Amino acid sequence: MFEALQTLPADAILGVLAEYRQDKRDHKIDLGVGVFRDENGDTPVLSTVKKAERYLLENQQSKAYLGSRGDPDFNVAMQALLFGVEQGSNSRIYTLQTPGGCGSLRVGAELILRGRPGASIWVSDPTWANHVPLLSGAGLQLKTYPYYDAENPGIRFEEMLNGLSKIPVNDIVLLHACCHNPSGMDLTQEQWQAVCKIVVERNLLPFIDIAYQGFANGLVDDAYSIRLFADLVPEMIVSASCSKNFGLYRDRVGSLSVMVEDGATIARVESQVVNVVRGMYSMPPAHGGSIVTHILRDAALRAEWDDELTFMRERLKEMRGLIAAELAQRNAPRDFSFIERAQGMFSFLGLTKEQVQRLKTEFAVYMVDSSRINVAGINHKNVGHLADAIVAVL
Ligand SMILES: Cc1ncc(COP(=O)(O)O)c(C=O)c1O
């Protein structure tokens, strides 16, 4: 039977990583895959993670099964981090631990389909490439609302509002809480309020994806939309990832929170969601979740983690300023100051596929075809070469 299978094209982002690894040139630069990098191009384990791991090594008593919902303490801690609720106090929100943000998005999609078979979900144009297989692979119909303005880098906000106000009532709308992937362009708090108004008027179900909490303006500001919606809408879903802000990429840690209108519905949500998980991966891995729980519950570690997060956030901002300045210094034929206005890890350079190809072959600079760059791949040593290369292909 396997001869009948067709070879599929490689995943665009992982494909760039594979090409980069094969390149032997010393000055090569990887701006593809979305991981944080320090000045040396490394993605080190956070110091708080190391400390939590040491603690777990000494104190973990059992490796018995965790259950489909994951670690209850992790779920309480994540609910507090996302919604700002006092620990465990919101009886309308059900949170479960998932294998990363991806696992969360997929479980969320499966749950929606159980509530509303054939449902449509509206995503920003463009959105993170992996939203497509994760959500439509589950069976949701994917549709788009206007978002990024490639001509004048920023958000097509009026068009976005207009698009949202035409979404059929009761449909689902996926929103990026902060550090929009791929554009890096985020809504202001006033803009979130306007979006929320339409969501309430049309009784849309907000599905918020938060994969970079702490990378834009801080833990509280980055969760603004979640807390705003939680106060104003009857139901919502929040998918969170701990991959970036705890640097736990390969440990696969995330959470899914489902907010219902009436606390009595929670038991139904729980039975369905646990049934989805049991049929897919049975239960999430424990290790990463235990690390997060320990860091969030230990006051000293929590404070130290805040500092580590601040360091990562500030480095991203610094690299944004640096590349924008280097391009301006070289009189680049385009204004790249928008890179500084964007947040988080990603920005579009606005290059053609051919220009992206030339960057790879002639300059050993790697990025995905859309010219989305991970600004964490920039450092003081490579920024000059990068700016030269961009100006050359323009
Ligand atoms: C927008 C967005 N959502 C979710 C995720 C999920 O990440 P993970 O499954 O690695 O936790 C990512 C990761 O890149 C992302 O960019």
The ligand as an SDF file (V2000), in Angstrom:
LIG
                    3D

 16 16  0  0  0  0  0  0  0  0999 V2000
    1.4860   31.8320   16.2530 C   0  0  0  0  0  0  0  0  0  0  0  0
    1.9650   30.5660   16.8650 C   0  0  0  0  0  0  0  0  0  0  0  0
    1.0810   29.7720   17.4960 N   0  0  0  0  0  0  0  0  0  0  0  0
    1.4530   28.6410   18.0830 C   0  0  0  0  0  0  0  0  0  0  0  0
    2.7400   28.2000   18.0390 C   0  0  0  0  0  0  0  0  0  0  0  0
    3.0110   26.8840   18.6970 C   0  0  0  0  0  0  0  0  0  0  0  0
    4.2150   26.5770   19.1150 O   0  0  0  0  0  0  0  0  0  0  0  0
    4.6160   25.2290   19.8490 P   0  0  0  0  0  0  0  0  0  0  0  0
    3.7420   24.1340   19.3670 O   0  0  0  0  0  0  0  0  0  0  0  0
    6.0330   25.0470   19.4880 O   0  0  0  0  0  0  0  0  0  0  0  0
    4.4160   25.4670   21.3050 O   0  0  0  0  0  0  0  0  0  0  0  0
    3.7070   28.9720   17.3700 C   0  0  0  0  0  0  0  0  0  0  0  0
    5.1050   28.5390   17.2480 C   0  0  0  0  0  0  0  0  0  0  0  0
    5.8730   28.9780   16.4690 O   0  0  0  0  0  0  0  0  0  0  0  0
    3.2980   30.1870   16.7790 C   0  0  0  0  0  0  0  0  0  0  0  0
    4.1530   30.9950   16.1370 O   0  0  0  0  0  0  0  0  0  0  0  0
  1  2  1  0
  2  3  1  0
  2 15  2  0
  3  4  2  0
  4  5  1  0
  5  6  1  0
  5 12  2  0
  6  7  1  0
  7  8  1  0
  8  9  2  0
  8 10  1  0
  8 11  1  0
 12 13  1  0
 12 15  1  0
 13 14  2  0
 15 16  1  0
M  END
$$$$
